Amino acid sequence: MSKVRRAIISVSDKRGLVGLAAALKRHGYELLSTGGTARTLAEAGIATTAIADYTGAPEILEGRVKTLHPKIHGGLLGRPVAAHEAEMAAHGIAPIDVVVVNLYPFRETVARPDVTFPEAIENIDIGGPSMLRSSAKNYERVAVVVDPDDYAQVISELDRTGGEVARSTRFRLARKAFAHTAAYDGAIAAYLSSFDEEGGTRDAFPEVLTVQWRKERGLRYGENPHQAAAFYVETAAGAQGRPRLGGAAVLQGKELSYNNLLDLDAALECVLELELPAAVVVKHTNPCGAAVDPSGVAAAYLRAREADPVSAFGGIVAVNRQVDVALARELAETFLECVVAPSFAPEAIEVLAQKKNLRLVAVGSLGGHEGEGQVSQALRTVSGGVLVQTRDRGIVRARDGRVVTRRAPTEAELDALDFAWRIAKHVKSNAIVFARDGVTIGIGAGQMSRIDSTRIAGAKARTPLAGTVVASDAFFPFRDGVDALAAAGATAVIQPGGSVRDDEVIAAADEHGLAMVFTGMRHFRH
């Protein structure tokens, strides 16, 4: 085959484009390009040959057909064997060695709430996926680069080898290209199957659900040592924004385990509910202590830990502010498995370095907003299928609820109810949370009856329950739960309401002088 090296560059994502093109030029590659990519390179002083000039066939149908040509796909699919070389020579087809392509932004386009159906269809790339698949199939000769994050490695290899890309790298890039086109086609299928008719009303749950996750790492084992496991992270458009564990920085400590990740997720989701400096301690995915404190996150952590210090031993801690030195010193006083926070001050990391097995997980800013797409859905496998639902991001503030008792909550009770309600949302059903002054006093979780959760919450309390408020994740089916809360010393209750015995439950609260707020929103967590 010809010794002249050629590269096709046609990208919608222009990140790093000029640097890679310059490296290819430096090593003698002839660059073939189209449209906006060619203009960007020309502005940077890098000459390219138009695809139409190379193939001798003009772009047609408003640019829909430009790379679908034997000189392109023959140049990509031809193998370095005598029969292919002879046939390519007979047809005037030269080999193409590098393909740098990323696709029309279909997933980003359909994630926009204002996208029209024709606009979505127009953003279905045809030539790009075809080139990617041809190149990836022939990875033994062709390097295919779909992700700008891979440009640095490719440039490094070009410079080290005088213009070659290693076979091992070509294979890795080919796998990535096939995964990319698979996800792309899956997104198109999911989008189209979300419509009953062309351009009609879009269903949030399509007939065909295709999702893709990228393996971040293997885990030592799963929930138990005899179970194998791995951790995969989201690749869908919109997966950025809300803080997440996928891609978080692990600053120190042992490798994260399957159970660590489950608990970290539970702790992070819970602490994100709270606006004041806050800390949540989690054990087996349930909060065992949570607190807010306007004076700072260190004070909040102390209150959360002391709410249930026995359960806090070996627990997971989440905070919603940077871990500073004051908090680090307190964290070092208790055996903990993991701490997750937006960030860790350098001085705090020095303090916690003495706890060499303690995992420190930094998730970045908590100020992002969740985008559309797969990130907004929760998936859970069952035998032979998967359950899909939107994530429980809703919350009704205590002040926005409906007071159903003769006595309305005081301002202090409303603050406490709002706090307890946000924590109860993250406790396994049936959930009962006693709280007072921004700290949990007793938590009952995961029981088969609500009255049992009430009794357990009372038994877990380390201080008297007089003057506490209570949050219940779902309605009270009978008045016995309210009677038990009143007997324990609670003064106010927040719950969804909706029981056929609501009148009986409200009457019980009035008998005891309790204030009760209905939110109308249930928070089961199974």
N, C-alpha and C positions, 0 to 999 in steps of 0.2 A: 504493500500500500504506500501511498504518497507520504513523504516525510514532512510535508507542510502541515503544521498544526492549525486546527480550526476550533473556534468556540462560538456557540450561539448564546447570546445574552438577551433575554426578554423578560423583564420583571415589572410587576406592579408595585412591589415594595422596594424602594430605591435605597434602603439602608445599606451602607458599605459598598454600593455598586461601583463607584469610581475607583476605590482602592483595589478591588478584585480585578476590574478591567485593566487597570494600569499594570498589575502584576502579570496578567496574561500577555499583554503587549510586550512587556519587558522580556518575556521568554519566547517571543517570536510568534505568538498566536495571531492568526487572522480572525478578527471579530465580526460575526454576523449578527445583525440586530434589526429591530423594528421600532417604529413609532416613538413613543415617549422615551423609551430607553435609549434609542439612538440620539435623540435630541439632548438628553441629559449628558451623555458621554461627549457629544460634540461640544457642548458648552464647557466641558472640562478639558477640551483639547485632545480628546481621544477619538481617532478616526475609526469608523466602522463601515462595513459593507451592508447595504440594505438586502434583506432576504429576497425581495423581488428581483434585485439585480443579480443576485447569486443564482437563483433558480431560473431566471428568465421568464418567470410568470408573474404578472402583476397581482397585487392584492385586489380581491374582488369582494363583492357583497358587503360593502361598508367595512372592510377589514376582517370579516368573519373567516375568510379563507386567505391565508398567507403562508403558513408553514406546512400545510397538508400537501406535500409534494415529494415525489420519489427522490429528488436530490437531497432532501432533508432526511426523510426517514430511511432511505437507503444508506445515507452517510452515517446514520446512527446505528442501524441494525446490522450493517456489514461486519462480519467477523474476520479476524486476521488469518484466514485460511485461503489456499490457492483458488478454490472454486469461487469464493465470494469476491476475491480481489479481481479475478478475471472478468466476472460478470459486471462488477462495478465499473471497471475500466471500459468495457464495451458500451456502457450506457452513460459514460461521462459523469459518474458519481464519485465524489471524493469523500474520504472519511471525515467525520466530525468527532472531535476527541473530548470536548467538554461542553456540557449544557448547563446553563445557569438560568433557571426558570422558576418564577413563582406565579401563582394563578390569579385570575380575576378575583377580587375579594367577595366571593359569593356569601360566605358565612357572615362576614361583617355587614354586608349589604342587607341581608334578610333579618339581621338582629335589630336594625333600625325600626322604630315603631311606625315611621311614616313611609316605609318602602312600598312601592306599588308592585303588583304582580308582573307587569311587563318589564319593569326595571330589574326585578329579580331574575327573570328568564334571560335577559340580556347579559347578566353577569355570570352566566354559566360558561365557563371556559371549555373550549373543545381542543384547539390546537395545543395548548399548554400541557394538559394531561397526556395527550398522545405522545408528545416529545418526551415527557418525563418517563412514561412507561417504556417507550422504545429504548431510551438511554439506560434505564435501570435494568431492563432485560439483558442488555449487552454490557453489563458492568465490567466484564473481563477486559474491555478496551475503552469504554466511555466513562468519564466521571460526571455524575449528575448532581447538581447542587441546588436544592430547593429552599434551604433555610439560610438567611443572612448570618445567623449565628455560627455557621460552619465556614464562613469565608476566611477567617483568620487562620484556621488549620490548613485550608487549601493553599492560601498564599504562602504559608510557612513551608509546605511540602514543595511547592513550585520553586521557591528560592533555594531550598536545600538540594533538590535533585536536578536543577536546571530545566524545569518545566514539566516534570512528571508528577502524577498523583499515584500514591501507592495502591496496590491491588486491595489491601485490607481496608483502606479508606474508601476506595470505590465501592466495595461491597457494603460497607456501613452506610454510605450515602445512598446506595440503591435501595436498601431496606427502608431508609427514611422516605425516599421518594414514593415507594409503593404504599407505605402507610399514609403518606400525605394525600395521594390520589384516592385511596380507599376512604379516608375521612371526608374528603371533598365530595365524592360521589354519594357517600352516606348522608351528608348534609343536604344534598340536592333531593335525594329520595325522601328524606324526612320532611323537607319543606313541601314538596309537591303532594305528598300523601296526607298533609295536614289540611288539604282543601277537598271538599266533596265535589266541587265543580270549579272550572277554570275561573280564577280570580274571585272566588266567593269568600265566605267568612273563614278565617284561618282558625283551626282547632289547636289548642295548646298541646294536645297529645296526638301526634300523627299516627296514621295506620302502621307505618314502618318506623321504628325507633332504632336508629343506628348511632351509637356513641363510641368514642374512642378515648382510651386512656394510655398514657405512656409510662412504662415501667421505670420508676425512679430508682428502686433498689430491691433486692431480695431481702427478706427478713429471716432471722435465725429460725423462727418457727411461728406458728399462728397463735390462736388463743390458748392452746396447750402444746407442750413439747412434741407430741406425736403428729401435729398438724403442720404441713408446709404452708408458706405464706410469702407474699410479696406486696409492695406498696406501689400503686399506680397513681399518676397525677392527671388532672384534667388537661386536655388539649383544645377544647372547644373555644370558639369565639365567645368573649364575655367572661372567660374564666378568671380574668384579672379583676381587681377591684376590692371586694370584701377580703379581709385577711384570711389566709388559708394555710394549711400545713404543707401542701404540695409546693415544693420549692423554697420553703422556709429555711433559714440558716440555723444549723445546729452548731453552736459555738464551742461546746465542750461536752464531755461525758460519754458514757457507753452508747453503743448503737441503739437507736430507738426500736422498741419491740412493737408487735401487733397491738398488744394491750395498752402500751404507752400512747400509741397514736389514737386509739379509741378514746382514752381518757383526756388526752390533750385536746381533741376535737370538742368533747363535751365541756371542758373547762373554758376553752376559748369562746365557744358559742354563748355560754352563760355570761361571761364577763363583758361581752360585747353589748349586752342589754343595758349596761349601767353607764351613766354619764359622769358621776362624781368619781374621784379616785377610788378604785375598787379592787378587791381580791376575791377569788373563788378557789376553794380547795375541793378537789374532786377525788372520789374513791369509787372504783368500779362504775364509772360514767355518771354517778350521782353526786351533786354537791353535798358535802358534809359540813361545810361552813362557808359563808359568804358575808361580805361586809363592804360598806362604803364609808369613807371618812374624808371630809373636806380638807383636813389638815395634810393629807398626803397618802400615798399608796402604802408606805411602811406601816402607818397606823391602821389602815384598812386590813392589811395582811394579819397583823397581830390580833385584831378582833375576829377575823375569820378563822384563824388557827385555834384560838381559844374557845370558839363556839363548840368545837368537838376535837380536842387535842389527841384523843386516842385514835380516832379515824384519820386525823391528819398525818399520822406517822406513816411514811411510805406513800404519801399521796402525790397528786399532781396539782400544781399551783398555777393559776392564770391571773395576770394583772393587766390593767388597761392603761398603764403609764410606764415610762422607762424605769427599769430597775436601777435604783441609785444605791449608793454605799449604805445608807441607813437600812434600806430594805434587804440588801445583800447580807448584812450582818445578822438580821433576824432570820432570813432563810437558812443561813448556815447553822442555826441552832437546832434544827429539826431534820431528821432523816427524811428526805424527799426524793422522789424518782425524777421529776421533771419540773421545770419552770418555763412557762411560755409568756412572752411579753412583746410589746412592739419593738423594744430594743434594750440593750444593757449598756450602762455607762462603763467605760474602760476600767475605772476604779472598782466598780462592782464585780466585774469579771475577775479582777485580781483577788478580791475577797473570796469569791466562790471557787477559785481554782483549788483551794484546799479540799473541796468536796469533789474529787476528780471523777467520781462516777455520776455526779448530778448532771443531767442533760439540761442545757440551756438552749431554748428555741426562740429565735427572734423572727417575728412575722411581718415586721415593718409597720408602716403607718396604719392606724385604725380608722382613718378618715375616708377611705374609699367607699364607693357605692357599688352595690352588686349590679352587674350587667345582665342582659338577657342571655338566653342560651342555656346550655346544659348546667351551668353553675347554679341556676335557680331551681333545679329539680333535685329531688332526693330519690335514690334508687335503692331498693332492697330485694334481694333474691328470695324466692320461695321455691318449693319443689316444682320444677318444670316451667318456671316463669320468673318474671320480675315485676314488682310493684313500683309504680312511679307516681310521685306527687310533688306539688310545689312545696318548697321549704316553708316551715312555720316561722315567717318573719313578722307576722302580725302581733300587735300588742294594743290593748285598750288601757289607757292610763286610768288610774283609780278615780281621778277627778272627772273623767269623761264617762264613768259608769253611771248606773242608775241606782240611787239610794232607795231601798225597798222597805226599810224599817222606819219606825216613828222617830228614832234618833239618828241624825246624820253624823258621819264621822267628823271629828275635829281635824284641824289642819295637820297636827302632828300625826294623827291616825291615818290621814290620807297619804302622807309621805311614807309611813311605814307600810301601808297596804300596797302602795305602788311598788316598793322594793320587794316585798314578799311575793307579790304576783309575778314579777319578772323572774324571780328565782324558781318559783313553783313550775313555771313553764319548762324548766330544764331538769325537773325531777321526774323519775319514772313513776308512771301511774300505778296505783292511786297515790296522788301526791298531796301532802299536807305540810305547810311551812309556817311555823311560829316565828315571828320576828318582832324586834323592838329597836327603835333608834338606829336603823340602818345596819342591823346585824341579825343573822339568823340565830334563833335560840334553840329550836328543835326541828328536825326534819324527819318526816315519815315517808318512805319511798317503796314503790313496787309491791304493795300488798294487794291481796285479793279483795279486801273490803276496805272502805274508806275509814270506818271506825277503827280498824286495826292500825292503819297509818296514823290516825290521830293519837292512839295510845302510844305507839312507838315514838312519835315525835315528842310527846310529853315525857316519855322515859329518857330520851336522849338529852333533854334540857339540863344544863349545868347550873342554871339560875332559876329562880321562881318565875312562873309563867304569868304572874299577875301583871296586867298592863300591856300584854303582848297583843299583836294582831295576827290574824291567820289568813293564809291563802290556800284555796283548794282548786286543783287544776280542772275539776269537773263538778257538777252539781252534787249536793247532798241528797241521797235518795230518801232518807228518813231524818227525822228530827234528832235522833240519838247522837249524831255527830255534833250538832250544834250544842246539845246539852253537855256533851263531854268538853267541848271547847270552853263553854261558860264556866263549868266546874273547875277547869284548869286555871282560870283567871283571865282569859282573853276578853278583849273589849270590843273588837271589831273584826269583821270577816269580809273577804272578797272572794267571789266565786262566779261562774258563768250564769247560773240559773238555768231553768229549762226543765226541771223535774215536774212530774205530775203532782208532786207533793210540795211544790214551792210555797204554797200558802201555809202549809203546816210548818215548814222550816222557818218561814218569816215570822210566824206567830211565836215559835219557840225563841227566836232571837229577841223579839219584843218582850217576851216574858222575862228574859234575862237582862234586858237593858242593853243588848248588843246593837251596834250599828252594822248594817250589812249592805254591801254594794254588789250589784249584778253587772257583769261586763258584757254578757251576751256572746263571749268568745271562749271556747273550750281549748285546752292545751294538753290533750292526751299525749303521752310519750311512751311508746312501748319498746 
